[in-house]
Amino acid sequence: MHYFACVELPGFYVANLLEVETDLARREVFVHRNRTVWDASPLAADAGVRLGMPLAEAKLLVPEGVVRPYDEETYRPAWRAWMDACLDFADGVESADPHLGFLDLSAHPDPSFVAVALGRCLVARGHRVRIGVGPSKWVARLIADVAPWVGDPDANLAQPREKAPDTFLRRTLWDGLQIDPPRRVQGAESTLAWTLRTDDLFRDPALFLAGQPVERLLPATDAERERLVFLGYRTFAEVANLPDRTLRKQFGERGTLLRAAALGKWSEALRPDYPEASLVRSLRCEGPVSDGEVLKVCLRRLADTVAQGLFESDRQGASLTLVLELEDGTSERRERTFAKPLRSPASLLMALSLLADPAPETPIVALRAILPDLRPAERRQTNLNGLYVASERAAGSDEAMRQIRGVFGDGAIRLAREVEVTRRQRLLQAWKHATGWA
């Protein structure tokens, strides 16, 4: 069973602008991307500005509003900060946008608990957070809109400010689809209530999603969703109950995909793209580890896994971060940059052992290794005669030596037959072969 989490930070762009330009706190502020509203402040949302609205229309609603163009570099530091926080809970993050990411929590024994813990971690950093968990990325994105775990820093205030019904502006990743405003679920801040709700989803995704309108069938294209509505199909259940031949007649081979999606069975692999040029591997211990010898075994297994990943990507690194997840729910993060490159299991085991020493007093339940800033592995030729055919061996050796001599000079490498041996050395060598005397 796969468990994907979709994490969204509503108001991410405006919040970062207000941190820099504090004088804009009492102004209607919105960010546009390609002449389309990408984010808006609560005051602008109260005035009617909506996500996806043409910029010209938003200016008509708030002619005195402050407009800022989307600039990726402006938000990169804040994006990296919350992405790094996610790495304490998963091996990698697929960042769809600076405010939106997907995590694979399948390796955790309690994914819902981990998702809520991540949400609370991000809330503690001052973000507004919406999280959905599902058996696929698109279902997790859907749940983040219709029944999310909601974290809001204002929830701790005695009198939180009033929000417009659509304060949490919506966006989806597929063809600019707009869906209904998300609902605040009673008890959404309760880990137990949210866990029970997501358990129903994983137990029977088809039943859980049956009543959703086809406009939310995100794996379908805009044209396919419009055609489903035109044909009179309104909900996931109606699409799921259609015979395969009917869907194939209308949509070709895509019909099978649409039916699988309506049943909640269609999925796609997570493609982590953060950390950039990095490798993350984790190991969950069979039980809490407090013994030094057991910890060495776990570190050796983790080193082998990391080495395999480096070998497959043909990369090496010098910096290493070891995250120790402890039994009490906390974690320790230890970092170090090594003088020699890390690539082989032996070098990685040595580096991990140094970072794990001294061992924490609380038993360890999981280990995570992060190697950032990877670079192509350095290749060293250890054998010139690796070919089996004699003619190929000779040709390969001659070509390799010509290249070496061309770079380092004629005296850089010599054949064994070109090395002069004195008469005494030849005599001692013959004597050794004849008598075995060294």
PALUM-244968 format. One line per field, with one value per residue (C-alpha): residue number from 0; residue in one letter; z, y, x. Coordinates in pm, 1 decimal, m for minus. Each point is the difference from the previous one (the first is absolute). Layout:
mike <- c(NUM ...);
nutor <- c(A ...);
zz <- c(Z ...);
yy <- c(Y ...);
xx <- c(X ...);
***
This chain:
mike <- c(0 1 2 3 4 5 6 7 8 9 10 11 12 13 14 15 16 17 18 19 20 21 22 23 24 25 26 27 28 29 30 31 32 33 34 35 36 37 38 39 40 41 42 43 44 45 46 47 48 49 50 51 52 53 54 55 56 57 58 59 60 61 62 63 64 65 66 67 68 69 70 71 72 73 74 75 76 77 78 79 80 81 82 83 84 85 86 87 88 89 90 91 92 93 94 95 96 97 98 99 100 101 102 103 104 105 106 107 108 109 110 111 112 113 114 115 116 117 118 119 120 121 122 123 124 125 126 127 128 129 130 131 132 133 134 135 136 137 138 139 140 141 142 143 144 145 146 147 148 149 150 151 152 153 154 155 156 157 158 159 160 161 162 163 164 165 166 167 168 169 170 171 172 173 174 175 176 177 178 179 180 181 182 183 184 185 186 187 188 189 190 191 192 193 194 195 196 197 198 199 200 201 202 203 204 205 206 207 208 209 210 211 212 213 214 215 216 217 218 219 220 221 222 223 224 225 226 227 228 229 230 231 232 233 234 235 236 237 238 239 240 241 242 243 244 245 246 247 248 249 250 251 252 253 254 255 256 257 258 259 260 261 262 263 264 265 266 267 268 269 270 271 272 273 274 275 276 277 278 279 280 281 282 283 284 285 286 287 288 289 290 291 292 293 294 295 296 297 298 299 300 301 302 303 304 305 306 307 308 309 310 311 312 313 314 315 316 317 318 319 320 321 322 323 324 325 326 327 328 329 330 331 332 333 334 335 336 337 338 339 340 341 342 343 344 345 346 347 348 349 350 351 352 353 354 355 356 357 358 359 360 361 362 363 364 365 366 367 368 369 370 371 372 373 374 375 376 377 378 379 380 381 382 383 384 385 386 387 388 389 390 391 392 393 394 395 396 397 398 399 400 401 402 403 404 405 406 407 408 409 410 411 412 413 414 415 416 417 418 419 420 421 422 423 424 425 426 427 428 429 430 431 432 433 434 435 436 437);
nutor <- c(M H Y F A C V E L P G F Y V A N L L E V E T D L A R R E V F V H R N R T V W D A S P L A A D A G V R L G M P L A E A K L L V P E G V V R P Y D E E T Y R P A W R A W M D A C L D F A D G V E S A D P H L G F L D L S A H P D P S F V A V A L G R C L V A R G H R V R I G V G P S K W V A R L I A D V A P W V G D P D A N L A Q P R E K A P D T F L R R T L W D G L Q I D P P R R V Q G A E S T L A W T L R T D D L F R D P A L F L A G Q P V E R L L P A T D A E R E R L V F L G Y R T F A E V A N L P D R T L R K Q F G E R G T L L R A A A L G K W S E A L R P D Y P E A S L V R S L R C E G P V S D G E V L K V C L R R L A D T V A Q G L F E S D R Q G A S L T L V L E L E D G T S E R R E R T F A K P L R S P A S L L M A L S L L A D P A P E T P I V A L R A I L P D L R P A E R R Q T N L N G L Y V A S E R A A G S D E A M R Q I R G V F G D G A I R L A R E V E V T R R Q R L L Q A W K H A T G W A);
zz <- c(0.0 m95.4 217.3 m166.2 172.5 m175.3 195.9 m94.9 159.3 m79.9 m23.6 m26.6 m247.9 162.5 345.1 m119.9 m155.4 324.0 195.2 m216.3 m56.0 332.5 m105.3 m235.2 285.0 m21.8 m381.5 m256.9 m140.3 m272.2 m203.4 m368.3 m228.4 m376.3 56.6 221.8 376.1 173.7 364.9 192.8 350.1 222.3 m62.0 m375.3 30.0 201.6 m284.2 m247.1 m143.6 m78.8 m108.4 m376.1 m60.8 m288.3 129.1 m174.3 179.2 339.2 m55.2 m67.3 333.4 200.5 m202.0 297.9 57.8 m5.4 m286.8 m6.0 m280.0 86.9 26.5 76.8 147.9 250.9 155.3 m32.5 357.6 160.3 m232.4 97.5 369.6 m0.4 m239.0 244.8 276.5 m211.1 m34.0 371.1 m78.9 m345.3 m224.5 m273.0 m109.1 m340.5 m14.1 m243.7 90.5 273.8 211.5 m81.4 43.7 5.8 240.1 m0.6 354.2 m89.6 208.6 322.9 217.9 72.0 m299.9 131.3 324.8 m194.8 m227.6 297.6 170.3 m316.4 m8.8 358.5 m71.7 m288.7 206.5 268.9 m269.0 m63.9 m309.5 m70.7 m97.8 m178.8 m29.8 m175.8 3.7 m260.9 m178.1 m298.2 m58.2 m166.6 272.1 264.5 m190.3 m11.4 372.9 72.2 m157.2 123.1 343.7 105.2 326.4 50.6 202.2 68.4 224.6 85.6 168.6 312.1 32.2 245.1 m270.6 m340.6 m281.3 m214.3 m332.3 m318.1 m105.3 m275.6 189.9 m92.2 m369.4 m216.5 m275.6 m160.5 m214.1 m284.7 m282.8 231.3 134.7 261.5 259.7 271.8 310.5 255.9 309.9 351.5 147.0 361.5 212.0 m289.0 244.9 174.6 m101.6 90.4 m202.5 m303.9 30.7 10.8 m307.0 m201.1 115.1 m176.1 m314.7 0.4 101.2 m296.2 m225.5 m251.6 270.1 152.6 m335.3 m146.4 53.5 m131.8 m317.7 m321.6 m11.7 271.0 m195.0 m22.3 m213.1 m279.9 m231.1 m25.6 m323.8 156.2 301.7 m222.4 m211.5 308.6 109.6 m352.4 m0.5 324.0 251.4 311.4 267.4 36.7 72.9 m330.7 m190.9 201.6 m76.4 m376.3 m202.6 m142.1 m355.1 47.8 128.6 m272.0 m264.9 125.2 117.9 m163.0 217.4 240.7 102.9 209.8 182.6 70.2 148.6 217.0 119.3 86.5 212.6 172.6 m135.1 m256.8 130.6 m115.6 150.1 213.3 m172.3 273.7 m126.0 336.6 126.3 m335.4 m109.7 323.8 126.3 301.1 141.4 321.8 208.8 257.1 274.1 92.7 351.2 223.1 m14.3 306.1 m38.0 m175.8 m194.1 m132.0 m103.0 m198.0 m188.6 m84.6 m112.0 m223.3 m164.0 m52.0 m148.3 m246.9 m106.5 m50.0 m190.9 m233.0 m70.6 m73.8 m226.6 m197.6 m48.1 m56.4 255.2 313.9 283.0 277.1 239.3 202.8 232.7 236.1 152.7 304.3 70.1 368.1 187.8 170.1 m337.6 m17.8 m239.1 m1.3 m310.3 m36.0 m293.9 m114.8 m313.9 m68.9 m179.5 m216.2 m222.1 128.7 m238.5 111.3 277.8 210.4 m21.9 69.9 299.6 143.0 m48.8 147.6 299.8 72.5 m13.6 217.7 275.7 272.8 m12.7 144.7 338.2 m141.5 m210.2 m377.3 m216.9 m345.4 m184.5 m299.0 m205.1 m221.3 m247.3 m155.1 m287.5 m174.2 m295.6 m270.3 133.3 m72.0 m216.4 48.5 m247.7 200.1 m277.6 m362.8 m101.4 77.7 m342.0 m86.0 m360.1 m23.6 m292.5 181.2 315.4 m190.5 m185.6 317.4 189.6 m277.8 m25.4 377.9 25.1 m289.8 179.9 327.3 m169.4 m189.8 323.5 241.1 m232.9 m147.4 329.2 194.4 m82.1 m126.4 m101.0 217.5 m286.7 m20.5 363.6 22.6 246.4 117.5 m36.4 378.1 12.4 m282.9 176.4 332.3 m177.3 m174.7 326.5 172.1 m270.8 9.6 377.0 146.7 206.9 42.0);
yy <- c(0.0 342.9 307.7 335.6 335.1 326.6 304.4 347.4 333.9 240.2 362.9 m98.3 271.6 291.7 m104.5 13.9 342.2 134.1 m120.5 220.1 290.2 31.4 323.6 m202.5 m182.6 227.5 6.2 m225.5 m196.2 m261.7 m179.9 m72.6 m254.6 31.3 270.8 m234.5 37.7 m251.6 103.0 271.0 139.8 m47.2 363.8 m50.5 m326.8 180.6 252.9 m278.7 m84.6 m370.7 m235.6 m44.2 332.0 207.9 275.0 272.7 m112.7 m6.2 356.6 111.3 m147.5 158.6 293.6 109.4 m348.0 m85.1 m230.9 m202.3 m230.9 m357.6 m31.2 m346.0 129.1 215.1 m303.7 m246.7 45.0 m49.5 m293.0 m170.0 55.3 m183.8 m267.1 m71.0 m38.8 m260.8 m202.1 m79.6 m201.8 m152.0 m97.1 248.1 256.5 58.5 376.0 87.2 371.3 199.2 m24.1 m361.5 m333.9 m375.6 m250.4 m379.0 m120.2 m367.7 m102.9 135.6 m230.7 284.5 238.6 208.9 70.0 99.2 230.0 177.2 25.9 159.0 239.6 105.9 47.4 234.8 184.2 55.9 168.6 246.6 m156.4 m69.4 m363.7 m228.5 m369.9 m283.4 m366.2 m254.7 m321.8 209.1 350.2 128.9 m138.7 160.1 329.5 m43.8 m75.2 310.3 202.5 m175.4 m144.5 110.3 11.5 376.1 183.5 369.4 211.3 217.8 m297.6 74.7 355.5 75.9 176.6 m115.9 237.7 m77.9 m162.3 17.8 m338.3 m17.2 127.2 m315.8 68.6 m310.4 m118.4 m335.9 m125.2 m145.4 230.2 286.8 m180.4 200.7 m190.3 96.0 178.0 m246.3 m68.3 28.1 m340.8 m7.3 m124.8 38.6 89.7 m332.6 m262.4 m278.1 140.7 55.4 m348.2 m161.7 193.7 m98.8 m362.0 m12.9 126.2 m268.9 m275.4 59.2 288.0 m63.4 38.8 303.2 181.0 m119.7 324.8 232.8 191.9 m92.3 354.7 m122.3 m304.3 151.9 m266.3 84.8 292.7 302.4 m135.1 m343.4 150.1 217.1 m301.6 m202.9 280.7 29.2 m374.7 39.4 m150.1 215.0 m199.0 m234.1 m287.5 42.7 m13.6 m298.8 m197.1 43.6 m306.9 13.7 m26.0 313.5 202.8 m131.7 95.8 358.9 47.4 m276.8 m149.8 292.7 m144.5 m269.2 266.2 208.7 m296.9 m93.9 360.5 10.3 m311.8 169.9 m262.0 199.1 123.9 147.6 m20.9 278.0 169.3 175.3 312.9 142.2 2.2 95.8 m214.1 m195.1 m349.5 m90.1 m349.5 m113.7 m314.3 m84.4 m223.1 m319.3 135.8 278.1 m18.6 80.6 m256.6 111.1 m325.2 4.7 361.8 m98.7 m260.0 262.4 247.3 m265.9 m73.5 372.1 43.5 m283.4 157.6 342.6 m146.7 m181.7 326.6 181.8 m282.4 6.1 378.6 m6.7 277.2 70.4 251.5 156.4 136.1 m237.7 55.9 m270.7 38.0 m219.9 m50.9 m78.7 m201.6 306.5 153.4 247.8 m11.8 97.2 142.8 m34.7 138.3 m12.8 62.5 m251.4 59.9 m312.6 m82.3 m238.6 m271.1 m349.8 m192.4 9.8 378.4 57.5 m235.5 183.9 338.0 m115.9 m155.9 328.8 190.6 m253.2 29.4 71.0 m185.7 185.7 m103.7 m65.5 m318.4 47.3 m115.4 118.4 137.8 233.9 90.2 310.8 75.4 347.7 159.7 m322.9 14.1 m250.4 m283.1 21.0 m290.2 m163.8 m256.6 m289.2 m254.4 61.7 m364.6 m62.5 m144.1 m367.6 5.7 44.8 242.8 211.4 1.2 124.0 267.7 116.5 17.4 195.2 251.7 47.5 56.9 247.2 206.7 m6.0 97.5 276.2 155.6 m68.6 m41.4 m291.8 m95.1 m27.6 m367.8 m275.7 m359.8 m265.8 m105.9 355.5 1.9 m69.0 m272.4 m35.1 m324.4 m51.2 31.8 m252.1 m242.8 25.0 m49.7 m312.9 m133.8 57.4 m185.3 m289.9 m49.9 181.3 208.6 362.7);
xx <- c(0.0 131.7 m54.9 57.1 m33.0 m77.3 118.8 m120.1 89.9 m287.2 104.0 366.5 97.8 m178.8 121.9 360.3 m56.1 m147.9 303.1 221.8 m240.2 m179.6 m169.1 m223.1 m177.1 m306.7 m15.6 m166.6 294.1 m0.5 265.3 m47.7 162.7 m42.6 m262.7 m204.9 m55.1 224.2 m47.1 m185.3 m6.2 m308.9 m99.7 19.1 m196.8 m268.8 m24.1 m74.1 342.0 18.2 271.5 14.6 m172.8 140.1 225.9 m202.7 m317.0 175.0 122.4 m355.5 m110.9 284.2 136.1 211.9 140.2 368.1 95.2 321.7 119.2 97.1 378.2 136.5 326.5 m187.0 m167.4 287.4 139.9 m343.1 m70.2 326.4 m72.8 m333.7 128.2 284.5 m258.2 m181.8 322.5 m18.0 m314.3 65.2 289.7 m83.5 m256.2 m151.9 m40.5 m277.8 18.7 176.7 m316.9 m90.9 175.5 m60.7 158.4 3.4 m76.6 m38.2 299.8 m149.6 m211.0 m247.1 m6.8 m290.4 182.8 311.8 m200.6 m157.1 340.8 137.3 m292.7 55.9 371.5 m81.4 m262.2 263.2 210.1 m281.3 m160.9 m361.9 m18.3 m242.6 82.9 m177.9 99.0 m103.3 99.8 117.9 132.1 m314.5 m228.9 220.5 m32.7 m376.2 m20.4 210.5 m283.5 m312.9 91.3 348.7 184.1 5.4 260.6 m35.3 228.2 m302.8 m168.1 206.5 m136.9 m277.1 m201.2 118.2 m84.4 m301.5 75.0 m195.4 m147.8 261.5 303.7 189.3 43.3 m5.0 222.6 59.7 283.3 m201.5 m107.8 m90.5 m307.2 m190.6 m199.9 m243.1 129.0 141.2 m203.9 128.6 m79.3 m112.7 287.8 243.7 275.2 m57.4 253.1 m243.7 m291.7 221.1 152.4 m345.1 m102.6 307.8 m32.0 m336.8 166.6 268.1 m240.9 m232.2 108.8 m280.4 m267.1 170.3 25.6 m330.0 m190.0 272.4 m98.1 181.4 142.1 239.4 121.0 345.4 176.2 m246.2 66.6 m227.7 m147.4 m65.1 m172.5 m216.8 m91.0 m96.5 m232.0 m142.0 m73.8 m193.1 244.3 20.1 185.8 296.7 m238.7 m182.5 329.6 124.5 m318.5 32.5 108.1 350.8 m132.1 m211.9 292.4 229.6 m254.0 m4.2 358.3 206.3 273.6 m36.2 m335.9 168.9 200.9 m310.5 m183.5 300.6 24.1 m370.3 56.7 292.7 243.0 199.4 332.6 326.9 346.1 140.9 294.2 197.8 173.4 101.6 267.2 147.5 294.9 m25.8 m67.0 m213.6 m37.5 m163.5 m2.9 m264.9 137.8 m181.5 m37.7 136.8 380.3 206.8 278.9 318.7 49.0 m356.8 48.9 310.1 m201.2 m264.3 265.5 158.0 m336.1 m60.9 350.3 m63.7 m330.9 156.1 295.4 m239.1 m182.4 326.2 114.1 m325.1 18.7 378.8 54.3 197.6 m18.0 203.4 m265.1 m213.3 m295.2 m122.8 m346.3 m68.0 m370.9 m45.2 m258.4 m148.5 m95.0 287.4 294.2 366.0 166.3 377.5 200.7 360.0 205.8 276.7 328.2 m24.8 m297.7 m265.6 m111.6 101.3 m177.2 318.1 42.9 m369.1 1.1 299.8 m170.3 m331.8 175.3 177.3 m327.1 m183.1 262.4 m88.6 m328.6 m302.2 m131.1 m348.5 m37.0 8.7 m291.3 113.5 302.6 8.8 309.0 2.8 279.3 m46.2 189.8 92.0 238.7 96.0 214.2 370.0 111.0 338.6 129.2 138.1 55.5 97.1 m44.9 m363.7 m86.7 9.2 127.5 378.2 m17.7 m260.8 211.3 304.1 m197.1 m169.0 328.1 173.7 m285.9 m16.3 374.7 m3.4 m261.8 193.7 324.8 m174.9 m120.2 289.1 298.8 190.6 164.5 m324.5 m51.6 229.0 m49.9 154.4 226.5 132.8 115.7 377.3 98.2 360.3 196.4 m2.9 m381.8 m38.1 236.8 m187.6 m331.3 126.3 144.1 m339.1 m190.5 243.4 31.2 m300.1 240.3 m110.4);
***
